[in-house]
Amino acid sequence: MKKWMLLSALALGGCAQITDYQQAVKTPAPANLQGNWQTFGPQSGLRSDKAIGSLIVSASGDTLDCRQWQRVIAKPGKLTQLNGDYVNVTRQLRVMPLEQEGSELHYDGLTLRKVERPTVECQQALQMAEQDAKVQVIQNIEPESLKTRITQATEAKPAAAQVEK
């Protein structure tokens, strides 16, 4: 009974709901939202003081929510408007509002500031998201800070071999 009353109240209140990712209309990003946003300093919305949260917003409205600490979790999505406000809708159908105050962006419990470019790991995730339009979560990127000297040396060998040819 309570659920029925709540649903009725939402319907009468004009509250729209996104129930399908394809249903959400991708909206071009206004100039003030476009770019690379990143957390600064410790944030209660992240698991560790060393964790980094990023949000990449393209001019066309594509987004990438990228979090990294002991692993990288990146969620592609798109910018849309819901009741006149900009929100990020991930392919997993998570809807999070974007609120800008001056030079800071409040998003999913985080406070972000614009940066010149995303982290290397988020750049890799962005490339993977562009290659696969159906991937919902990218979790197979190892954070640079966790790579061992052996891993780094192994990755450097193929690059060095190509330079010698």
DSSP file (Angstrom, degrees, kcal/mol; ACC not computed):
  #  RESIDUE AA STRUCTURE BP1 BP2  ACC     N-H-->O    O-->H-N    N-H-->O    O-->H-N    TCO  KAPPA ALPHA  PHI   PSI    X-CA   Y-CA   Z-CA
    1    1 A M     >        0   0    0      0, 0.0     4,-2.1     0, 0.0     5,-0.2   0.000 360.0 360.0 360.0 -43.7    0.0    0.0    0.0
    2    2 A K  H  >  +     0   0    0      1,-0.2     4,-2.4     2,-0.2     5,-0.2   0.903 360.0  51.4 -64.1 -40.4    2.8    2.4    0.9
    3    3 A K  H  > S+     0   0    0      1,-0.2     4,-2.7     2,-0.2    -1,-0.2   0.917 108.8  51.3 -61.5 -43.1    4.6    1.7   -2.4
    4    4 A W  H  > S+     0   0    0      1,-0.2     4,-2.1     2,-0.2    -1,-0.2   0.907 111.3  47.2 -61.1 -42.8    1.5    2.4   -4.3
    5    5 A M  H  X S+     0   0    0     -4,-2.1     4,-2.3     2,-0.2    -1,-0.2   0.886 112.2  50.1 -67.2 -38.6    1.0    5.7   -2.6
    6    6 A L  H  X S+     0   0    0     -4,-2.4     4,-2.3     2,-0.2    -2,-0.2   0.925 110.8  48.8 -65.9 -44.4    4.6    6.7   -3.1
    7    7 A L  H  X S+     0   0    0     -4,-2.7     4,-2.3     1,-0.2    -2,-0.2   0.895 111.6  50.0 -61.8 -40.3    4.5    5.8   -6.8
    8    8 A S  H  X S+     0   0    0     -4,-2.1     4,-2.6    -5,-0.2     5,-0.2   0.913 109.8  50.7 -63.8 -42.8    1.3    7.9   -7.2
    9    9 A A  H  X S+     0   0    0     -4,-2.3     4,-1.7     1,-0.2    -2,-0.2   0.902 111.1  48.4 -63.5 -40.7    2.8   10.8   -5.4
   10   10 A L  H  <>S+     0   0    0     -4,-2.3     5,-1.9     2,-0.2     4,-0.4   0.914 112.1  49.0 -64.9 -42.9    5.9   10.7   -7.7
   11   11 A A  H ><5S+     0   0    0     -4,-2.3     3,-1.0     1,-0.2    -2,-0.2   0.914 114.1  45.1 -63.6 -42.8    3.7   10.5  -10.8
   12   12 A L  H 3<5S+     0   0    0     -4,-2.6    -1,-0.2     1,-0.2    -2,-0.2   0.795 107.2  60.1 -71.5 -27.4    1.5   13.4   -9.8
   13   13 A G  T 3<5S-     0   0    0     -4,-1.7    -1,-0.2    -5,-0.2    -2,-0.2   0.525 111.8-118.1 -78.9  -4.6    4.6   15.4   -8.8
   14   14 A G  T < 5 +     0   0    0     -3,-1.0     2,-0.7    -4,-0.4    -3,-0.2   0.675  57.1 158.3  78.5  16.6    5.9   15.3  -12.3
   15   15 A C      < -     0   0    0     -5,-1.9    -1,-0.2    -6,-0.2     2,-0.2  -0.657  28.6-151.7 -78.9 113.1    9.1   13.4  -11.3
   16   16 A A        -     0   0    0     -2,-0.7     2,-0.4    -3,-0.1    -5,-0.0  -0.533   7.8-157.3 -83.2 153.0   10.4   11.6  -14.3
   17   17 A Q        -     0   0    0     -2,-0.2     2,-0.7    65,-0.0    -2,-0.0  -0.990  13.3-136.0-133.1 140.4   12.4    8.4  -14.0
   18   18 A I        +     0   0    0     -2,-0.4     3,-0.1     1,-0.1    77,-0.1  -0.859  29.9 164.2 -96.8 118.2   14.9    6.8  -16.3
   19   19 A T        +     0   0    0     -2,-0.7     2,-0.3     1,-0.2    -1,-0.1   0.468  64.9  40.7-111.6  -5.4   14.3    3.1  -16.5
   20   20 A D    >>  -     0   0    0      1,-0.1     4,-1.0     0, 0.0     3,-0.9  -0.983  68.9-139.6-146.8 130.6   16.3    2.3  -19.6
   21   21 A Y  G >4 S+     0   0    0     -2,-0.3     3,-0.8     1,-0.3    -1,-0.1   0.892 106.8  53.6 -57.2 -41.7   19.8    3.6  -20.6
   22   22 A Q  G 34 S+     0   0    0      1,-0.2    -1,-0.3    69,-0.1    69,-0.0   0.773 100.9  62.3 -65.5 -24.9   18.7    3.9  -24.3
   23   23 A Q  G <4 S+     0   0    0     -3,-0.9     2,-0.3     2,-0.1    -1,-0.2   0.819  82.8  91.9 -69.3 -31.9   15.7    6.0  -23.2
   24   24 A A  S << S-     0   0    0     -4,-1.0     2,-0.6    -3,-0.8    55,-0.0  -0.503  78.8-133.3 -69.8 125.9   17.9    8.7  -21.7
   25   25 A V        -     0   0    0     -2,-0.3    56,-0.4    56,-0.2     2,-0.3  -0.705  18.1-124.6 -84.6 120.9   18.6   11.4  -24.4
   26   26 A K        -     0   0    0     -2,-0.6    54,-0.2    54,-0.1    36,-0.1  -0.484  28.6-157.4 -66.6 128.4   22.3   12.3  -24.6
   27   27 A T        -     0   0    0     52,-3.2    52,-0.2    -2,-0.3    -1,-0.0  -0.915  20.5-112.0-111.6 130.0   22.6   16.1  -24.2
   28   28 A P        -     0   0    0      0, 0.0    32,-0.2     0, 0.0    33,-0.1  -0.339  41.7-112.0 -56.8 140.6   25.5   18.1  -25.4
   29   29 A A        -     0   0    0     30,-1.4     5,-0.1    29,-0.5    32,-0.1  -0.550  24.2-119.6 -78.8 135.7   27.5   19.4  -22.4
   30   30 A P    >>  -     0   0    0      0, 0.0     3,-1.9     0, 0.0     4,-1.4  -0.383  34.7-104.3 -65.8 155.7   27.5   23.2  -21.8
   31   31 A A  T 34 S+     0   0    0      1,-0.3     3,-0.2     2,-0.2    -2,-0.1   0.825 119.3  58.6 -53.7 -36.5   31.0   24.7  -21.9
   32   32 A N  T 34 S+     0   0    0      1,-0.2    -1,-0.3     3,-0.0    -3,-0.0   0.713 110.2  42.6 -71.4 -18.3   31.2   24.9  -18.1
   33   33 A L  T <4 S+     0   0    0     -3,-1.9    -1,-0.2    26,-0.0    -2,-0.2   0.655  91.3 102.7 -97.4 -19.0   30.7   21.2  -17.6
   34   34 A Q     <  +     0   0    0     -4,-1.4     2,-0.3    -3,-0.2    24,-0.2  -0.349  63.9  39.9 -66.7 142.1   32.9   20.0  -20.5
   35   35 A G  E    S-A   57   0A   0     22,-3.0    22,-2.7     2,-0.1     2,-0.6  -0.788  93.4 -37.5 127.1-164.3   36.4   18.7  -19.5
   36   36 A N  E     -AB  56 115A   0     79,-0.6    79,-2.9    -2,-0.3     2,-0.4  -0.909  49.0-170.4-108.4 118.8   38.2   16.5  -17.0
   37   37 A W  E     +AB  55 114A   0     18,-2.6    18,-2.3    -2,-0.6     2,-0.3  -0.886   8.1 176.7-111.7 139.7   37.1   16.8  -13.4
   38   38 A Q  E     -AB  54 113A   0     75,-2.7    75,-2.6    -2,-0.4    16,-0.2  -0.997  29.6-110.4-145.4 147.1   39.1   15.2  -10.6
   39   39 A T  E     - B   0 112A   0     14,-2.5     2,-0.4    -2,-0.3    73,-0.2  -0.276  28.0-151.2 -68.6 161.1   38.9   15.0   -6.8
   40   40 A F        -     0   0    0     71,-0.6    71,-0.1     1,-0.1    12,-0.0  -0.998  53.9 -14.8-136.8 132.2   41.5   16.8   -4.7
   41   41 A G  S    S-     0   0    0     -2,-0.4    -1,-0.1     2,-0.1     2,-0.0   0.039 108.8 -25.3  66.3 178.5   42.7   15.8   -1.3
   42   42 A P        -     0   0    0      0, 0.0     2,-0.4     0, 0.0     7,-0.1  -0.321  63.9-169.1 -62.7 142.2   40.9   13.3    1.0
   43   43 A Q    >   -     0   0    0      5,-0.3     3,-1.7     8,-0.1     8,-0.1  -1.000  27.7-139.5-137.2 136.8   37.2   12.9    0.3
   44   44 A S  T 3  S+     0   0    0     -2,-0.4    66,-0.1     1,-0.3    -1,-0.1   0.731 102.0  66.0 -67.1 -21.3   34.6   11.0    2.4
   45   45 A G  T 3  S+     0   0    0     64,-0.5     2,-0.3    -3,-0.0    -1,-0.3   0.500  95.4  70.1 -79.0  -3.2   33.0    9.7   -0.8
   46   46 A L  S <  S-     0   0    0     -3,-1.7    -3,-0.1    63,-0.1     7,-0.0  -0.825  84.0-125.8-114.7 156.0   36.1    7.6   -1.5
   47   47 A R  S    S+     0   0    0     -2,-0.3     2,-0.3     1,-0.1    -1,-0.1   0.736  89.2  23.1 -72.3 -23.9   37.4    4.6    0.3
   48   48 A S  S >  S-     0   0    0      1,-0.1     3,-1.0    -5,-0.1    -5,-0.3  -0.958  72.0-120.5-142.4 156.4   40.9    5.9    0.9
   49   49 A D  T 3  S+     0   0    0     -2,-0.3    -1,-0.1     1,-0.2    -8,-0.0   0.722 117.9  53.5 -66.0 -20.2   42.7    9.2    1.2
   50   50 A K  T 3  S+     0   0    0      2,-0.1    -1,-0.2    -8,-0.1     2,-0.1   0.513  86.7 107.0 -92.5  -6.6   44.8    8.0   -1.7
   51   51 A A    <   -     0   0    0     -3,-1.0     2,-0.4    -8,-0.1    18,-0.2  -0.370  56.8-149.7 -73.5 152.3   41.9    7.2   -4.0
   52   52 A I  E     - C   0  68A   0     16,-2.8    16,-2.6    -2,-0.1     2,-0.4  -0.985   5.7-161.8-125.4 133.1   41.1    9.5   -7.0
   53   53 A G  E     + C   0  67A   0     -2,-0.4   -14,-2.5    14,-0.2     2,-0.3  -0.951  14.8 179.4-113.0 135.8   37.7   10.1   -8.4
   54   54 A S  E     -AC  38  66A   0     12,-2.7    12,-2.5    -2,-0.4     2,-0.4  -0.965  17.3-166.2-134.9 150.4   37.4   11.5  -11.9
   55   55 A L  E     -AC  37  65A   0    -18,-2.3   -18,-2.6    -2,-0.3     2,-0.5  -0.970   8.6-162.8-135.9 121.9   34.6   12.5  -14.3
   56   56 A I  E     -AC  36  64A   0      8,-2.3     8,-1.6    -2,-0.4     2,-0.5  -0.914   7.4-173.6-105.6 126.8   35.2   13.1  -17.9
   57   57 A V  E     -AC  35  63A   0    -22,-2.7   -22,-3.0    -2,-0.5     6,-0.2  -0.973   9.0-154.3-124.3 116.6   32.5   15.0  -19.8
   58   58 A S    >   -     0   0    0      4,-2.9     3,-1.1    -2,-0.5   -29,-0.5  -0.430  30.0-110.4 -84.9 163.9   32.9   15.4  -23.6
   59   59 A A  T 3  S+     0   0    0      1,-0.3   -30,-1.4   -31,-0.1    -1,-0.1   0.836 119.5  54.5 -60.7 -33.5   31.3   18.2  -25.6
   60   60 A S  T 3  S-     0   0    0    -32,-0.2    -1,-0.3     2,-0.1    19,-0.0   0.635 124.6-101.3 -78.3 -12.9   28.9   15.8  -27.2
   61   61 A G  S <  S+     0   0    0     -3,-1.1    18,-3.2     1,-0.4   -34,-0.2   0.475  73.1 141.3 107.3   3.5   27.7   14.6  -23.7
   62   62 A D  E     - D   0  78A   0     16,-0.2    -4,-2.9   -36,-0.1    -1,-0.4  -0.558  31.3-167.2 -73.9 144.9   29.6   11.3  -23.4
   63   63 A T  E     -CD  57  77A   0     14,-2.1    14,-2.2    -6,-0.2     2,-0.3  -0.908  19.9-162.6-132.1 159.5   30.8   10.7  -19.8
   64   64 A L  E     -CD  56  76A   0     -8,-1.6    -8,-2.3    -2,-0.3     2,-0.7  -0.914   7.3-158.8-143.1 116.4   33.2    8.4  -17.9
   65   65 A D  E     -CD  55  75A   0     10,-2.4    10,-3.1    -2,-0.3     2,-0.5  -0.863  22.9-177.6 -92.6 113.9   33.1    8.1  -14.2
   66   66 A C  E     +CD  54  74A   0    -12,-2.5   -12,-2.7    -2,-0.7     2,-0.4  -0.964  10.5 178.8-125.6 121.1   36.5    6.8  -13.2
   67   67 A R  E     -CD  53  73A   0      6,-2.7     6,-2.8    -2,-0.5     2,-0.4  -0.954   7.4-179.0-120.3 139.8   37.6    5.8   -9.7
   68   68 A Q  E     +CD  52  72A   0    -16,-2.6   -16,-2.8    -2,-0.4     4,-0.2  -0.997  28.5 113.3-145.3 141.8   41.0    4.5   -8.8
   69   69 A W  S    S-     0   0    0      2,-1.7    76,-0.1    -2,-0.4     3,-0.1  -0.178  98.6  -2.5-157.4 -95.1   42.9    3.3   -5.8
   70   70 A Q  S    S+     0   0    0      1,-0.1     2,-0.3    -2,-0.1    -2,-0.0   0.644 142.7   7.0 -84.4 -14.8   43.9   -0.4   -5.6
   71   71 A R  S    S-     0   0    0     71,-0.1    -2,-1.7     2,-0.0     2,-0.5  -0.950  81.5-108.3-152.6 168.7   42.1   -1.0   -8.8
   72   72 A V  E     -D   68   0A   0     69,-0.9     2,-0.5    -2,-0.3    69,-0.4  -0.896  26.3-176.5-106.2 130.5   40.4    1.1  -11.5
   73   73 A I  E     +D   67   0A   0     -6,-2.8    -6,-2.7    -2,-0.5     2,-0.4  -0.971   9.6 178.6-125.5 114.7   36.6    1.1  -11.9
   74   74 A A  E     -DE  66 138A   0     64,-2.3    64,-2.8    -2,-0.5    -8,-0.2  -0.961  10.7-167.1-122.9 133.7   35.3    3.1  -14.8
   75   75 A K  E     -D   65   0A   0    -10,-3.1   -10,-2.4    -2,-0.4    62,-0.2  -0.940  12.2-147.0-124.5 109.5   31.7    3.5  -15.9
   76   76 A P  E     +D   64   0A   0      0, 0.0    15,-2.4     0, 0.0    16,-0.3  -0.346  35.4 138.3 -68.4 153.9   30.8    5.0  -19.2
   77   77 A G  E     -DF  63  90A   0    -14,-2.2   -14,-2.1    13,-0.3     2,-0.3  -0.874  39.8-104.1-166.6-159.1   27.6    7.0  -19.5
   78   78 A K  E     -DF  62  89A   0     11,-2.2    11,-2.8   -16,-0.3     2,-0.4  -0.993  23.9-113.6-149.9 153.9   26.0   10.1  -20.9
   79   79 A L  E     + F   0  88A   0    -18,-3.2   -52,-3.2    -2,-0.3     2,-0.3  -0.699  43.3 160.0 -86.1 135.9   24.9   13.5  -19.8
   80   80 A T  E     - F   0  87A   0      7,-2.4     7,-2.9    -2,-0.4     2,-0.5  -0.933  37.5-110.4-146.3 171.0   21.2   14.1  -19.9
   81   81 A Q  E     - F   0  86A   0    -56,-0.4     2,-0.4    -2,-0.3     5,-0.2  -0.913  26.0-176.6-109.9 136.0   18.7   16.5  -18.4
   82   82 A L  E >  S- F   0  85A   0      3,-2.9     3,-1.7    -2,-0.5    -2,-0.0  -0.976  77.3 -16.7-132.4 116.3   16.2   15.4  -15.8
   83   83 A N  T 3  S-     0   0    0     -2,-0.4     3,-0.1     1,-0.3    -1,-0.1   0.848 129.5 -53.6  54.7  36.3   13.6   17.9  -14.6
   84   84 A G  T 3  S+     0   0    0      1,-0.3     2,-0.3     0, 0.0    -1,-0.3   0.388 117.9 107.3  84.8  -4.1   15.8   20.7  -16.0
   85   85 A D  E <  S-F   82   0A   0     -3,-1.7    -3,-2.9    14,-0.0     2,-0.3  -0.820  72.9-113.5-108.5 148.4   19.0   19.6  -14.1
   86   86 A Y  E     +F   81   0A   0     12,-0.3    12,-2.3    -2,-0.3     2,-0.3  -0.626  40.1 175.1 -79.0 135.2   22.0   17.9  -15.7
   87   87 A V  E     -FG  80  97A   0     -7,-2.9    -7,-2.4    -2,-0.3     2,-0.5  -0.962  29.7-127.4-135.1 153.9   22.6   14.3  -14.6
   88   88 A N  E     -FG  79  96A   0      8,-3.1     8,-2.5    -2,-0.3     2,-0.6  -0.907  21.6-164.9 -99.7 127.6   25.1   11.6  -15.5
   89   89 A V  E     -FG  78  95A   0    -11,-2.8   -11,-2.2    -2,-0.5     6,-0.2  -0.959   9.2-152.6-113.3 116.3   23.4    8.3  -16.5
   90   90 A T  E >   -F   77   0A   0      4,-2.4     3,-2.3    -2,-0.6   -13,-0.3  -0.432  30.3-108.9 -82.7 163.3   25.8    5.4  -16.5
   91   91 A R  T 3  S+     0   0    0    -15,-2.4   -70,-0.2     1,-0.3   -14,-0.1   0.703 121.6  63.6 -63.8 -18.3   25.3    2.4  -18.7
   92   92 A Q  T 3  S-     0   0    0    -16,-0.3    -1,-0.3    44,-0.3   -15,-0.1   0.405 121.9-110.6 -82.8   2.3   24.5    0.5  -15.5
   93   93 A L    <   +     0   0    0     -3,-2.3     2,-0.6     1,-0.3    -2,-0.2   0.809  66.8 149.6  72.1  34.1   21.5    2.9  -15.2
   94   94 A R        -     0   0    0     -4,-0.1    -4,-2.4     2,-0.0     2,-0.5  -0.880  32.0-156.3 -95.2 126.7   22.9    4.8  -12.2
   95   95 A V  E     +G   89   0A   0     -2,-0.6    -6,-0.2    -6,-0.2    -8,-0.0  -0.915  16.6 173.4-110.9 120.5   21.6    8.4  -12.3
   96   96 A M  E     -G   88   0A   0     -8,-2.5    -8,-3.1    -2,-0.5    -2,-0.0  -0.989  26.2-126.6-132.1 127.8   23.7   11.1  -10.5
   97   97 A P  E     -G   87   0A   0      0, 0.0    11,-0.6     0, 0.0     2,-0.5  -0.318  13.7-141.7 -70.7 152.9   23.1   14.8  -10.5
   98   98 A L  E     -H  107   0A   0    -12,-2.3     2,-0.5     9,-0.1   -12,-0.3  -0.975  19.5-178.3-114.7 121.5   25.8   17.3  -11.4
   99   99 A E  E     -H  106   0A   0      7,-2.2     7,-3.4    -2,-0.5     2,-0.5  -0.973   9.1-158.9-125.1 119.3   25.9   20.5   -9.4
  100  100 A Q  E     -H  105   0A   0     -2,-0.5     2,-0.5     5,-0.2     5,-0.2  -0.834  11.2-179.5-102.3 132.1   28.4   23.2  -10.1
  101  101 A E  E >   -H  104   0A   0      3,-2.8     3,-2.1    -2,-0.5     2,-0.3  -0.926  64.9 -58.1-126.6 104.2   29.4   25.9   -7.6
  102  102 A G  T 3  S-     0   0    0     -2,-0.5     0, 0.0     1,-0.3     0, 0.0  -0.446 121.7 -13.6  62.1-122.4   32.0   28.2   -9.0
  103  103 A S  T 3  S+     0   0    0     -2,-0.3    11,-0.6    -3,-0.1     2,-0.4   0.322 122.7  86.0 -94.8   8.1   35.0   26.2  -10.1
  104  104 A E  E <   -HI 101 113A   0     -3,-2.1    -3,-2.8     9,-0.1     2,-0.5  -0.857  60.9-152.9-113.7 146.8   33.9   23.0   -8.2
  105  105 A L  E     -HI 100 112A   0      7,-2.6     7,-3.0    -2,-0.4     2,-0.6  -0.968   7.1-151.3-117.0 127.0   31.6   20.2   -9.3
  106  106 A H  E     +HI  99 111A   0     -7,-3.4    -7,-2.2    -2,-0.5     2,-0.3  -0.876  29.4 159.2 -99.8 124.6   29.6   18.2   -6.8
  107  107 A Y  E >   -HI  98 110A   0      3,-2.3     3,-1.9    -2,-0.6    -9,-0.1  -0.948  60.9 -19.0-152.5 121.1   29.0   14.7   -8.1
  108  108 A D  T 3  S-     0   0    0    -11,-0.6     3,-0.1    -2,-0.3   -10,-0.1   0.856 127.3 -46.5  51.2  45.2   28.1   11.5   -6.3
  109  109 A G  T 3  S+     0   0    0      1,-0.3   -64,-0.5   -65,-0.0     2,-0.3   0.553 119.3 109.3  78.2   7.6   29.3   12.7   -2.9
  110  110 A L  E <   - I   0 107A   0     -3,-1.9    -3,-2.3   -65,-0.1     2,-0.5  -0.808  60.3-143.3-115.0 155.2   32.5   14.0   -4.3
  111  111 A T  E     - I   0 106A   0     -2,-0.3   -71,-0.6    -5,-0.2     2,-0.3  -0.985  28.9-175.9-116.4 122.5   33.9   17.5   -4.9
  112  112 A L  E     -BI  39 105A   0     -7,-3.0    -7,-2.6    -2,-0.5     2,-0.3  -0.821  15.0-159.0-120.4 155.3   35.9   17.8   -8.1
  113  113 A R  E     -BI  38 104A   0    -75,-2.6   -75,-2.7    -2,-0.3    -9,-0.1  -0.938  34.9 -94.3-127.6 153.9   37.9   20.5   -9.9
  114  114 A K  E     -B   37   0A   0    -11,-0.6     2,-0.3    -2,-0.3   -77,-0.2  -0.417  42.1-171.9 -68.5 140.8   38.9   20.8  -13.5
  115  115 A V  E     -B   36   0A   0    -79,-2.9   -79,-0.6    -2,-0.1    -1,-0.0  -0.880  34.2-113.0-127.8 162.6   42.3   19.4  -14.5
  116  116 A E  S    S-     0   0    0     -2,-0.3    -1,-0.1     1,-0.2   -80,-0.1   0.925  94.1  -5.6 -61.5 -48.1   44.2   19.6  -17.7
  117  117 A R  S    S-     0   0    0    -82,-0.1    -1,-0.2    -3,-0.0     3,-0.1  -0.986  76.5-102.2-148.1 155.4   44.0   15.9  -18.5
  118  118 A P        -     0   0    0      0, 0.0   -80,-0.1     0, 0.0   -82,-0.0  -0.224  52.4 -82.5 -71.0 167.3   42.7   12.7  -16.9
  119  119 A T     >  -     0   0    0      1,-0.1     4,-2.1     4,-0.0     5,-0.2  -0.212  43.0-106.5 -62.7 162.6   45.0   10.2  -15.2
  120  120 A V  H  > S+     0   0    0      1,-0.2     4,-2.1     2,-0.2     5,-0.1   0.904 121.8  51.8 -58.1 -42.7   46.7    7.6  -17.5
  121  121 A E  H  > S+     0   0    0      1,-0.2     4,-2.2     2,-0.2    -1,-0.2   0.892 109.4  48.2 -64.4 -40.3   44.4    4.9  -16.2
  122  122 A C  H  > S+     0   0    0      2,-0.2     4,-2.3     1,-0.2    -1,-0.2   0.840 108.8  54.6 -70.2 -32.2   41.3    7.0  -17.0
  123  123 A Q  H  X S+     0   0    0     -4,-2.1     4,-2.0     2,-0.2    -2,-0.2   0.908 109.1  48.5 -64.2 -41.2   42.6    7.7  -20.4
  124  124 A Q  H  X S+     0   0    0     -4,-2.1     4,-2.1     2,-0.2    -2,-0.2   0.921 111.6  49.3 -63.3 -43.9   43.0    4.0  -21.0
  125  125 A A  H  X S+     0   0    0     -4,-2.2     4,-2.5     1,-0.2    -2,-0.2   0.883 108.1  54.2 -63.0 -38.9   39.4    3.4  -19.7
  126  126 A L  H  X S+     0   0    0     -4,-2.3     4,-2.0     2,-0.2    -1,-0.2   0.911 108.1  49.2 -61.7 -43.2   38.1    6.1  -22.0
  127  127 A Q  H  X S+     0   0    0     -4,-2.0     4,-1.6     1,-0.2    -1,-0.2   0.904 111.6  49.4 -62.3 -41.6   39.7    4.4  -25.0
  128  128 A M  H  X S+     0   0    0     -4,-2.1     4,-1.6     1,-0.2    -2,-0.2   0.896 110.0  50.7 -65.3 -39.8   38.2    1.1  -24.0
  129  129 A A  H  < S+     0   0    0     -4,-2.5    -1,-0.2     1,-0.2    -2,-0.2   0.873 109.3  51.1 -65.5 -37.2   34.7    2.6  -23.6
  130  130 A E  H  < S+     0   0    0     -4,-2.0    -1,-0.2     1,-0.2     3,-0.2   0.828 110.2  50.1 -69.0 -31.2   35.0    4.2  -27.1
  131  131 A Q  H  < S+     0   0    0     -4,-1.6     2,-0.5     1,-0.2    -1,-0.2   0.791 116.7  40.1 -77.2 -28.8   35.9    0.9  -28.6
  132  132 A D    ><  -     0   0    0     -4,-1.6     3,-1.1    -5,-0.1    -1,-0.2  -0.884  63.1-172.7-127.2 100.2   33.0   -1.0  -27.0
  133  133 A A  T 3  S+     0   0    0     -2,-0.5    -1,-0.1     1,-0.2    -4,-0.1   0.514  86.0  50.2 -71.0  -4.2   29.7    0.9  -26.9
  134  134 A K  T 3  S+     0   0    0     -5,-0.0    -1,-0.2     0, 0.0     2,-0.1   0.537  75.4 117.1-111.0  -8.7   28.1   -1.8  -24.7
  135  135 A V    <   -     0   0    0     -3,-1.1   -44,-0.1    -6,-0.2     3,-0.1  -0.403  40.7-172.0 -64.0 131.5   30.6   -2.2  -22.0
  136  136 A Q        +     0   0    0      1,-0.3     2,-0.4    -2,-0.1   -44,-0.3   0.815  68.2  15.8 -94.7 -35.4   29.0   -1.2  -18.6
  137  137 A V        -     0   0    0    -62,-0.2     2,-0.6   -46,-0.1    -1,-0.3  -0.999  61.1-152.2-142.5 137.1   32.1   -1.3  -16.3
  138  138 A I  B     +E   74   0A   0    -64,-2.8   -64,-2.3    -2,-0.4     3,-0.1  -0.950  31.5 149.2-109.9 120.6   35.8   -1.4  -17.1
  139  139 A Q        +     0   0    0     -2,-0.6   -67,-0.2   -66,-0.2    -1,-0.1   0.235  45.4  89.3-134.6  12.9   37.8   -3.1  -14.3
  140  140 A N        +     0   0    0    -69,-0.1     2,-0.5     2,-0.1   -67,-0.1   0.073  58.7 105.0-106.4  25.7   40.8   -4.6  -16.0
  141  141 A I        -     0   0    0    -69,-0.4   -69,-0.9    -3,-0.1   -20,-0.0  -0.919  63.0-140.7-106.9 126.0   43.3   -1.7  -15.8
  142  142 A E        -     0   0    0     -2,-0.5   -71,-0.1   -71,-0.1     5,-0.1  -0.721  25.6-114.4 -85.4 127.6   46.0   -2.0  -13.3
  143  143 A P    >>  -     0   0    0      0, 0.0     3,-1.7     0, 0.0     4,-0.7  -0.362  18.1-129.3 -60.4 137.1   46.8    1.3  -11.5
  144  144 A E  G >4 S+     0   0    0      1,-0.3     3,-1.0     2,-0.2     8,-0.1   0.847 106.6  61.5 -55.0 -37.6   50.3    2.6  -12.3
  145  145 A S  G 34 S+     0   0    0      1,-0.2    -1,-0.3   -76,-0.1   -75,-0.0   0.699 104.8  48.1 -67.0 -18.8   51.0    3.0   -8.6
  146  146 A L  G <4 S+     0   0    0     -3,-1.7    -1,-0.2   -77,-0.1    -2,-0.2   0.535  83.1 111.8 -98.5  -8.0   50.6   -0.7   -8.0
  147  147 A K    <<  -     0   0    0     -3,-1.0     2,-0.1    -4,-0.7    -3,-0.0  -0.448  63.5-134.3 -69.4 136.4   52.7   -2.0  -10.9
  148  148 A T     >  -     0   0    0     -2,-0.2     4,-2.5     1,-0.1     5,-0.2  -0.348  24.2-105.7 -82.1 168.5   55.8   -3.7   -9.7
  149  149 A R  H  > S+     0   0    0      1,-0.2     4,-2.4     2,-0.2     5,-0.2   0.855 123.0  54.1 -62.2 -34.1   59.3   -3.1  -11.2
  150  150 A I  H  > S+     0   0    0      2,-0.2     4,-2.5     1,-0.2    -1,-0.2   0.938 109.1  46.7 -66.1 -46.4   59.0   -6.5  -12.9
  151  151 A T  H  > S+     0   0    0      1,-0.2     4,-2.3     2,-0.2    -2,-0.2   0.924 113.8  48.5 -60.6 -45.1   55.7   -5.6  -14.5
  152  152 A Q  H  X S+     0   0    0     -4,-2.5     4,-1.6     1,-0.2    -1,-0.2   0.896 112.3  48.5 -63.3 -40.5   57.0   -2.2  -15.6
  153  153 A A  H  X S+     0   0    0     -4,-2.4     4,-1.5     2,-0.2    -1,-0.2   0.898 111.0  50.7 -66.7 -40.2   60.2   -3.8  -17.1
  154  154 A T  H  < S+     0   0    0     -4,-2.5    -2,-0.2     1,-0.2    -1,-0.2   0.900 111.6  47.4 -63.6 -41.9   58.1   -6.4  -18.9
  155  155 A E  H  X S+     0   0    0     -4,-2.3     4,-0.8     1,-0.2    -1,-0.2   0.819 110.4  53.2 -69.1 -30.3   55.9   -3.7  -20.4
  156  156 A A  H  X S+     0   0    0     -4,-1.6     4,-2.4    -5,-0.2    -1,-0.2   0.787  95.6  69.7 -76.2 -27.8   58.9   -1.6  -21.4
  157  157 A K  H  X S+     0   0    0     -4,-1.5     4,-2.6     1,-0.2     5,-0.2   0.926  97.3  47.9 -60.4 -49.6   60.6   -4.4  -23.3
  158  158 A P  H  > S+     0   0    0      0, 0.0     4,-1.7     0, 0.0    -1,-0.2   0.894 113.5  49.2 -59.7 -37.2   58.2   -4.7  -26.3
  159  159 A A  H  X S+     0   0    0     -4,-0.8     4,-1.5     2,-0.2    -2,-0.2   0.917 112.3  47.5 -66.7 -42.1   58.3   -0.9  -26.7
  160  160 A A  H  X S+     0   0    0     -4,-2.4     4,-1.6     1,-0.2    -1,-0.2   0.883 109.3  54.4 -66.1 -37.9   62.1   -0.9  -26.6
  161  161 A A  H  X S+     0   0    0     -4,-2.6     4,-1.0     1,-0.2    -1,-0.2   0.864 107.0  51.0 -64.5 -36.4   62.2   -3.8  -29.2
  162  162 A Q  H  < S+     0   0    0     -4,-1.7    -1,-0.2     1,-0.2     3,-0.2   0.853 107.0  53.8 -69.1 -34.4   60.0   -1.8  -31.6
  163  163 A V  H  < S+     0   0    0     -4,-1.5    -1,-0.2     1,-0.2    -2,-0.2   0.867 105.0  55.0 -67.4 -36.5   62.3    1.2  -31.3
  164  164 A E  H  <        0   0    0     -4,-1.6    -1,-0.2     1,-0.2    -2,-0.2   0.796 360.0 360.0 -67.8 -28.9   65.4   -1.0  -32.2
  165  165 A K     <        0   0    0     -4,-1.0    -1,-0.2    -3,-0.2    -2,-0.1   0.475 360.0 360.0 -69.1 360.0   63.8   -2.2  -35.5
